[in-house]
């Protein structure tokens, strides 16, 4: 028997316990983004393994050579920028270094596929955000960095079908609408990761950076591997951000030994069991194998795999991990 997460515990036949445990992010007063986080993001840059240049105004280097007289914008100087593009007139007035952007600097296209299924709108502890809240923070952070550096951004939420997207948008003027879009985003019911990825990619003519943010509780690792293989063949750079809840990894409510009823939050299926030691050991073994298979599928198909827990401090640990894994610099 394979257990599917997340299940919500219900004890003593009380349906109220299910409702309480399943408190939605919409019922809490959680703030998705604050000024401290946004201030950190302004100092970061999204990295690309490949050249995916296709426009004019971004801050990423193109494979094209030579210079262009066509001025596009300014950006703050950072280590690695061509010092010959420093605008010394601005420096004399403001005592700060700015670089002139032109046609030889180009933008990336960043596509964020955000899992908005019911299984994401769940948390095992009231002290932690839901996976959906955490995933929106991840998506918003990557899109904020991209828009700040003039990359083109698309956010596509999905359940069983693709939802109404944000973008494509480009430039800093779209930062606030992007954050408002994510703050207002609602869950979309059941999910189908493989089908949603397939539909999205087939509707795009040019590859870019695709960031899949999901708990991956849909299908099997082999189905994920197949889609990642197709993305690699189509020249997409793929980043898989796997969002998990600590309760899924170590279900503390199942250790009491008392009978429990588990509710599958998307399909409504129920399972009654008594969590004995052998059942818990089997659960841990299946979970460990599943996590290893998911990571192996990503590694084998050259997709960056990053697993994040919703109890990890976002502003410090998560941003540092994204930096160490070469997603942000």
VMD Tcl script that draws the C-alpha trace (Angstrom):
set ca {
  {0.00 0.00 0.00}
  {1.27 3.46 -0.89}
  {0.33 6.40 1.33}
  {-0.40 9.71 -0.39}
  {0.27 13.00 1.39}
  {-0.98 15.20 2.80}
  {-3.52 13.39 4.94}
  {-5.32 15.38 7.64}
  {-5.77 13.55 10.97}
  {-9.23 13.20 12.49}
  {-9.56 11.58 15.90}
  {-12.59 10.54 18.01}
  {-14.87 10.88 14.99}
  {-14.79 14.67 15.13}
  {-15.15 16.41 11.77}
  {-14.22 19.68 13.47}
  {-10.69 18.38 13.94}
  {-10.36 18.04 10.18}
  {-11.46 21.62 9.55}
  {-9.11 23.00 12.20}
  {-6.13 21.02 10.97}
  {-6.82 22.09 7.41}
  {-6.78 25.84 8.13}
  {-6.23 27.62 4.85}
  {-3.72 30.35 4.19}
  {-6.69 32.56 3.33}
  {-7.88 32.34 6.96}
  {-4.58 33.51 8.39}
  {-3.06 36.96 8.46}
  {0.24 35.90 6.95}
  {2.22 38.50 5.01}
  {3.67 37.10 1.80}
  {6.25 39.84 1.28}
  {7.67 42.55 3.52}
  {10.15 45.35 2.89}
  {13.03 43.49 4.58}
  {12.67 40.59 2.15}
  {12.26 42.88 -0.86}
  {15.38 44.79 0.17}
  {17.39 41.57 0.15}
  {15.99 40.59 -3.25}
  {17.07 43.86 -4.90}
  {20.69 42.86 -4.37}
  {20.33 39.48 -6.11}
  {20.48 38.37 -9.76}
  {18.88 35.31 -11.38}
  {21.46 33.09 -13.07}
  {21.12 31.09 -16.28}
  {23.17 28.10 -17.37}
  {22.50 28.79 -21.02}
  {22.14 31.80 -23.23}
  {18.43 32.44 -23.61}
  {18.65 35.99 -24.82}
  {15.82 37.15 -26.96}
  {15.22 40.85 -26.26}
  {16.86 44.20 -25.73}
  {16.69 45.64 -22.25}
  {17.75 42.97 -19.77}
  {20.90 42.77 -17.72}
  {22.21 39.36 -18.85}
  {25.02 39.04 -21.37}
  {24.19 38.01 -24.93}
  {26.29 35.87 -27.24}
  {26.18 38.74 -29.74}
  {29.41 40.73 -29.98}
  {30.06 44.43 -30.46}
  {28.47 47.53 -29.00}
  {25.28 49.39 -29.76}
  {24.50 53.10 -29.56}
  {20.89 52.33 -28.62}
  {20.47 53.29 -24.95}
  {17.91 51.24 -22.98}
  {18.26 51.96 -19.24}
  {20.61 52.19 -16.25}
  {21.40 49.70 -13.53}
  {23.58 49.82 -10.42}
  {27.11 48.62 -11.03}
  {27.89 45.18 -9.65}
  {31.01 43.03 -9.71}
  {31.58 41.57 -13.17}
  {29.93 44.41 -15.12}
  {31.90 46.01 -17.94}
  {33.51 49.07 -16.34}
  {33.62 50.75 -19.76}
  {29.83 51.14 -19.54}
  {29.94 53.11 -16.29}
  {28.25 56.50 -16.65}
  {30.74 58.89 -15.07}
  {28.40 61.86 -15.38}
  {25.94 60.19 -13.01}
  {28.83 59.24 -10.71}
  {29.94 62.90 -10.49}
  {26.43 63.96 -9.47}
  {25.32 61.08 -7.22}
  {28.64 59.54 -6.13}
  {27.26 56.11 -7.14}
  {28.22 53.81 -10.00}
  {25.63 53.06 -12.69}
  {26.05 51.07 -15.91}
  {24.39 51.99 -19.20}
  {22.30 49.18 -20.73}
  {21.95 48.77 -24.48}
  {21.16 46.19 -27.14}
  {24.12 43.99 -26.26}
  {22.55 43.21 -22.90}
  {19.48 41.01 -23.16}
  {16.76 39.55 -20.99}
  {15.88 36.06 -19.91}
  {12.35 34.73 -20.03}
  {11.44 33.23 -16.67}
  {8.39 30.94 -16.58}
  {7.14 30.05 -13.08}
  {4.68 27.16 -12.95}
  {3.06 27.40 -9.53}
  {1.16 24.46 -8.04}
  {-2.11 25.90 -6.71}
  {-3.80 22.61 -5.82}
  {-5.63 21.86 -2.57}
  {-2.74 19.74 -1.30}
  {-0.61 22.89 -1.36}
  {-3.16 24.84 0.70}
  {-2.33 22.82 3.81}
  {-0.10 22.91 6.86}
  {0.52 20.47 9.67}
  {1.23 23.12 12.29}
  {-0.44 26.46 12.90}
  {2.97 28.01 13.55}
  {4.13 27.42 9.97}
  {2.75 28.81 6.70}
  {0.86 26.60 4.28}
  {2.81 25.11 1.41}
  {0.83 27.40 -0.90}
  {1.93 30.49 1.03}
  {5.53 29.32 1.06}
  {5.43 28.47 -2.65}
  {4.07 31.93 -3.48}
  {6.95 33.48 -1.55}
  {9.41 31.45 -3.59}
  {7.68 32.37 -6.86}
  {7.42 36.01 -5.88}
  {11.06 36.23 -4.87}
  {12.33 34.80 -8.15}
  {9.98 36.99 -10.17}
  {10.89 40.09 -8.16}
  {14.58 39.55 -8.90}
  {13.80 38.93 -12.57}
  {11.61 42.02 -13.02}
  {14.07 44.18 -11.10}
  {16.74 43.24 -13.65}
  {14.43 43.66 -16.66}
  {13.89 39.98 -17.44}
  {10.54 38.88 -18.86}
  {8.33 36.99 -16.38}
  {5.30 34.70 -16.63}
  {3.55 33.09 -13.65}
  {1.20 30.23 -14.51}
  {-0.74 28.66 -11.61}
  {-2.14 25.21 -12.17}
  {-4.41 22.62 -10.62}
  {-5.81 20.00 -12.94}
  {-5.90 22.78 -15.57}
  {-3.77 25.87 -16.08}
  {-5.15 28.94 -14.34}
  {-5.16 32.58 -15.46}
  {-1.48 33.63 -15.74}
  {0.38 36.78 -14.84}
  {2.39 38.21 -17.71}
  {4.39 38.03 -19.79}
  {5.64 41.21 -18.10}
  {8.95 43.01 -18.05}
  {10.44 45.82 -16.01}
  {10.25 47.22 -12.50}
  {6.86 48.85 -13.07}
  {5.34 45.34 -12.98}
  {6.75 44.40 -9.56}
  {3.75 45.65 -7.53}
  {1.12 44.07 -9.85}
  {3.05 40.79 -9.66}
  {3.08 40.81 -5.86}
  {-0.63 41.70 -5.76}
  {-1.40 38.88 -8.19}
  {0.32 36.31 -5.98}
  {-1.29 37.67 -2.80}
  {-4.77 37.28 -4.31}
  {-4.19 33.88 -5.93}
  {-6.66 31.18 -4.85}
  {-6.24 27.37 -4.81}
  {-7.52 25.58 -7.92}
  {-8.61 22.14 -6.61}
  {-7.02 18.90 -7.76}
  {-3.73 18.78 -9.66}
  {-1.97 17.13 -12.56}
  {1.67 18.22 -12.68}
  {2.79 16.33 -15.80}
  {-0.17 17.39 -17.94}
  {0.06 21.03 -16.83}
  {3.77 21.22 -17.65}
  {3.15 19.60 -21.03}
  {0.32 21.97 -21.97}
  {2.28 25.02 -20.93}
  {5.48 24.15 -22.78}
  {3.75 23.08 -26.00}
  {2.12 26.50 -26.21}
  {5.54 28.26 -26.17}
  {7.72 28.58 -29.25}
  {10.93 29.60 -27.50}
  {12.56 27.91 -24.49}
  {13.51 29.80 -21.35}
  {13.98 29.19 -17.66}
  {11.12 27.09 -16.27}
  {10.71 27.03 -12.48}
  {8.30 24.37 -11.24}
  {7.17 25.10 -7.65}
  {5.13 22.21 -6.29}
  {4.75 19.55 -3.60}
  {4.83 17.04 -6.50}
  {1.95 15.02 -5.03}
  {0.68 14.05 -8.47}
  {1.70 11.05 -10.50}
  {4.89 9.06 -10.07}
  {8.57 10.10 -10.28}
  {8.85 8.38 -13.67}
  {6.18 10.69 -15.09}
  {8.16 13.66 -13.80}
  {11.31 12.22 -15.33}
  {9.59 11.90 -18.72}
  {8.50 15.55 -18.71}
  {11.93 16.75 -17.59}
  {13.49 14.76 -20.43}
  {11.17 16.48 -22.91}
  {12.05 19.89 -21.45}
  {15.75 19.16 -21.79}
  {15.27 18.09 -25.41}
  {13.46 21.36 -26.10}
  {16.40 23.33 -24.61}
  {14.58 24.55 -21.50}
  {16.54 25.18 -18.33}
  {14.45 23.63 -15.57}
  {14.48 24.27 -11.82}
  {12.27 22.09 -9.61}
  {11.45 23.64 -6.23}
  {9.92 20.91 -4.07}
  {7.91 22.36 -1.16}
  {7.22 20.02 1.76}
  {5.75 20.32 5.24}
  {7.65 18.94 8.22}
  {4.56 16.97 9.26}
  {4.66 15.08 5.97}
  {8.21 13.98 6.68}
  {7.57 13.05 10.32}
  {3.82 12.83 11.09}
  {3.87 13.52 14.83}
  {0.10 13.15 15.19}
  {0.37 9.50 14.16}
  {2.75 8.49 16.93}
  {0.19 8.25 19.75}
  {-0.93 4.75 18.77}
  {-4.61 5.76 18.87}
  {-6.94 5.00 15.93}
  {-6.99 7.80 13.35}
  {-8.82 8.68 10.18}
  {-6.80 10.22 7.37}
  {-8.36 12.49 4.78}
  {-6.83 13.00 1.32}
  {-7.45 16.72 0.81}
  {-7.91 16.67 -2.99}
  {-9.94 13.54 -3.67}
  {-11.76 13.32 -0.32}
  {-10.72 9.67 0.15}
  {-10.52 8.49 3.76}
  {-8.40 5.86 5.41}
  {-8.85 4.53 8.96}
  {-5.86 2.95 10.63}
  {-4.06 2.46 13.89}
  {-0.52 3.84 13.47}
  {1.52 0.95 14.79}
  {5.31 0.91 14.68}
  {5.45 -1.34 11.56}
  {3.08 0.99 9.67}
  {5.12 4.06 10.58}
  {8.34 2.33 9.54}
  {6.78 1.36 6.24}
  {5.59 4.92 5.74}
  {9.09 6.29 6.35}
  {10.61 3.76 3.96}
  {8.15 4.58 1.16}
  {8.59 8.30 1.71}
  {12.40 8.05 1.66}
  {12.29 6.03 -1.55}
  {9.88 8.50 -3.18}
  {12.02 11.53 -2.29}
  {15.13 9.79 -3.62}
  {13.34 8.88 -6.88}
  {12.15 12.47 -7.38}
  {15.64 13.88 -6.85}
  {17.19 11.23 -9.11}
  {14.72 12.08 -11.89}
  {15.75 15.74 -11.70}
  {19.47 14.98 -11.54}
  {19.38 12.54 -14.45}
  {17.56 15.04 -16.67}
  {19.84 17.97 -15.71}
  {17.14 19.84 -13.78}
  {18.15 21.69 -10.63}
  {16.34 20.12 -7.65}
  {15.77 22.15 -4.48}
  {13.69 20.82 -1.58}
  {12.37 23.41 0.88}
  {10.52 22.91 4.16}
  {7.86 25.38 5.21}
  {9.34 25.65 8.72}
  {12.66 26.97 7.37}
  {13.21 30.74 7.80}
  {12.67 32.14 4.33}
  {14.63 35.40 4.44}
  {17.85 33.72 5.55}
  {18.07 29.99 4.93}
  {16.06 29.76 1.69}
  {17.72 32.71 -0.04}
  {21.13 31.38 0.99}
  {20.26 27.94 -0.39}
  {19.12 29.42 -3.72}
  {22.44 31.28 -3.87}
  {24.50 28.18 -3.04}
  {22.64 26.11 -5.67}
  {23.45 28.66 -8.37}
  {19.89 29.96 -8.88}
  {20.54 33.43 -7.44}
  {23.76 35.42 -7.17}
}
mol new
graphics top color blue
foreach p $ca { graphics top sphere $p radius 0.5 }
foreach p [lrange $ca 0 end-1] q [lrange $ca 1 end] { graphics top cylinder $p $q radius 0.2 }
display resetview
